[in-house]
Amino acid sequence: MGAADMASNSDGQSPPPDKNPHRRDSQERPSSDPLEPLEEIVKDPRVVKILVGLARFTGSLPYPPDFILEGWERIYPGITQKLIEQTERQTAHRHRLEEMRAVGAEKRANRGQLIMAAIAVIGLSLSAYVGVNGNWIVGSVLAIVSIGGPTAATAIAHGWWRDSARHDKN
């Protein structure tokens, strides 16, 4: 049995030549279109479904790579401009939300400081009245509570006591 016999099928015929559309002969010039080899593969709907499921875009830009956008432009002209406009609208929306959140946090902090100051002034006034008109011990306790109470409440609300405990362990 010779080499020619081994290359033939069991019925004596030689195998068909390679019909791979993606294989290029050395004489063939490469195409200027980088997506040309993909166009043949993407004609199969099963492959399209797999590719769509696998498409993930990562990086600092919110857009797919340029070769993907070029393919989308061929299918749906104007899609790149629409994606850019949508991204600009989304960015502006996020900036408005962040600004609202920052303004709201600042208003809450200012309101909390005003309430704490009012509690301290009322408490000190009450402690002065009680201290002058009778019991200086009760007046002293009221003064300590009126100054230390709001400060302790703020420390507890912001978790300052947890942060200091963490630093003490290190």
C-alpha positions, 0 to 999 in steps of 0.5 A, a space after each residue: 500500500 503506497 502513500 497515494 493509497 493511504 491518502 484516498 478514501 476507502 472507496 478509492 477516491 481522494 479527499 476533496 480539497 480544503 474548502 475553508 473560506 478563511 484560508 488564504 493562498 500565498 498568492 492571494 492579496 489580503 483584503 483591506 477590510 478587517 471584517 471580511 473573514 467574519 462576514 462569512 462566519 456571521 451568516 450562520 444565525 447560531 454563530 450570531 447568537 453565540 457572538 452576541 452572548 459573548 460580546 463584552 466591552 471593557 475599558 475606560 470608554 463606554 463604547 464598543 471597539 471601533 471595529 464593532 462600531 464600523 460593523 454596526 454602522 453598516 447595519 444601522 447607519 447613524 448608530 454611532 452618533 445615537 450611542 454618543 448622544 445617549 452616553 452624553 445624556 446618561 452622563 449629564 443625568 448622573 452628574 445631576 444626581 450626584 449634585 442633588 446628592 451632594 446638596 442634600 447631604 450638605 443641607 442635612 449636615 447644616 440642619 443637624 449642626 443648627 439643631 445641635 447648637 439649639 440643644 446646647 444653647 437651651 441646655 446651657 440656659 436651663 443649667 444656668 437657671 437651675 444652678 443659680 436658683 437652687 441646685 448647682 449639682 443638677 445645673 452642672 449635670 445639665 451643662 455637661 449633658 447639653 454640651 456632651 449629648 449632641 457631640 456624643 450623638 454625632 460621634 455615634 451616628 458617624 461611627 467615630 467610636 468604631 474608627 478610633 477602636 480600629 486605630 487603637 488595635 493597629 
